[in-house]
Amino acid sequence: MNLSSKTIRLRLITAEDAPFVLSLRANNTYNAYLSAVFPHMNEKQAWLAQYQADQAAGKEFCFIIERLDGTPCGTVRVFDLKGDSFSWGSWILNQDKTLYAAIESALLVYRFGFEHLGCNQSHFAVMTDNARVLSFHEKMGAKKVGEDALDSFYTIDKDSVYAYHSRMRKIVA
């Protein structure tokens, strides 16, 4: 499946991406709303090898977000496939991102989930303190379905994503 947009694309992660992923996850600018990182390269490489096995089994998928010139600028993960729904997260974009990389990468994740995985909706959690990402998802049409002390929980359906894509067509097409 081609997961390309106007300025970026998604590609499945490989063990060779470990240094890039570790640099993102260890950078305090980007990791404030993420789980703890493995501090050593060999641990990160083993973790990525497990991801590749999970990808081959269709359990979860980890992508490198890269500009069309091949420069990596982020990561995103699709996981927790349940019936006709999937979750996504571990979404990081660095200083090399394009202007609309957030919109484009989110829409590519949804394209993957809806068209490749055959899902009709997505469920996900966002740390409640992460106001910018909460606002992003709500503008896209996500509905808040709950919260706990740490996270806000959302769902979004295919129709809402496609409606958002239509509104953003000039930016992402």
N, C-alpha and C positions, 0 to 999 in steps of 0.2 A: 504494500500500500504506500502510495506517495503521500508523505506528510509534509508538504511544502506550502508556504504561503507567500505573500508579496516580498518579505525581506528575510524570513527565517525558515528553517525546517527542523523536524525532529528526526533523530535516528536512534536506534537502539544502542544502549551503552555497551561498551566492551571493557575488558580488564585493562586495556591500554589507556582508558579514560581515568584511571584511579588518581593520577597526580592532579588532574583538573578538578575532579570531584572533591578530593581532599582539600585543595586550595579554596574552593567555595565554602565547604562545610566548616573549615577552620577559621574563616574570615569573620570577625565579629561584626562587620558591616552587614553581612548577609545571613548570619545564623541565629539572630535574636529570637526567631519564632520557630526554630527547628529543634529536633531531638539531638542529644549529644552525639559527637562524632568519634569514630575510631581515630586515635592520635597517630597511628603508625601506618606507613604505606602498605606493609605486608598484610595487615588486618583489613585495610580498605580493599586490597586486591582480592582477598578471600571472600569478602562480602560481595564484591561485584561478580565474582565467579558464581556465587550462589544465586544472584539475581539472574545471571544468564541461564542457569538451570531452571529457575522459576519461569523465565520468559519462554523457554522451550516447552515447558509443561502448560503454558497458557494461564499461569496463576497470577502473575503480575509482570509489569513492564516498566523499565526505567529508561528514560530517554535523555540524550544530550540535546539541548537546544543550541542550534548553531546558525550563524548568519549564512546567507547563500554563498558567501565567499569562503566558507569552511571554518571561520573563526568560532570556536565554542563560546557561548555566552550564558549558558545556564543548564539546569536539569529540571526534570519533572518526572513523577512516578504515577502509574496507574496500578491500582491494587484493590483488594477487598471486593472481588467480583461476587455479587449475590443476585441470583435470578437475572432480572433485566436491568440491574443497576451496577455501577462501578464507582469507586472512590478514586480521588487523585490528590496529590500533595507533593511534599518535598520540592516545591516549586521555588527555584532560585534563579534570578537573572542578575548578571554582574554588569560592570561598567561598559562592557563591550556590546551590550544589547543594542538593538535598533530602537527607534523611537516608539514603535507600536508592538514591540516584541511580546509584551504582556498580553495584549488582546489577541495577537496572532497565535501565540503558543497555547493560550486557553482554548481558542477555537479549534486548533489542531488536536488537542487532547480530546475535546468533545467529538470531533470527527472520528478519531480512532475508536472511542468508546461506542459511538452510535453506529458507525458504518462497519468497522472491522470486528468489534466484539458483539454487535447486534443488540446492544442495550438501548433502552428507551429513556433512562434517567441516570442521574449521578447523585451520589450522596457524599458529603465530605464535611470535615471539621476544620475550623479556622480558630486559632488562638484569639480569644476575645479582645485582647489588648492590641491586636493587629488591625487597627482601624482602617488603614488603606486597603488591605485585602478584603476585609468585610464589605466595604463600600463597593469595591470592584465587583464582587460576586452579586451583591444586591442590585447594582445597576444592570447586570447581565440578566437578571430575572430570577436569581436563586431565592428560595423561600426558607426562612429560618424555621426549623422544626424543633429546636430545643437548645439547651445550654447546660453546662455544669460549671464548676469553679474555674476551669481553665479554658474550655472551648465553647464555641458556638457551632451548632450543627445545622447543615443546610441540605436541601435537595434542589435539583433543577431538572426540568424535563426537556426532551428533545425540541418540542415546539418553542419553548422559551429561548433556547440557544439559537435555533434557526431564525427566530424573529430578531434577536440581537445581531446575528450575523448580517441580516438584511439591512439593519440600520447602520452597520459599520462597513458596508460593502465598499465604499469609496476608499476607506483606509486599508482594508485587507485584501482587496482584489486587484 
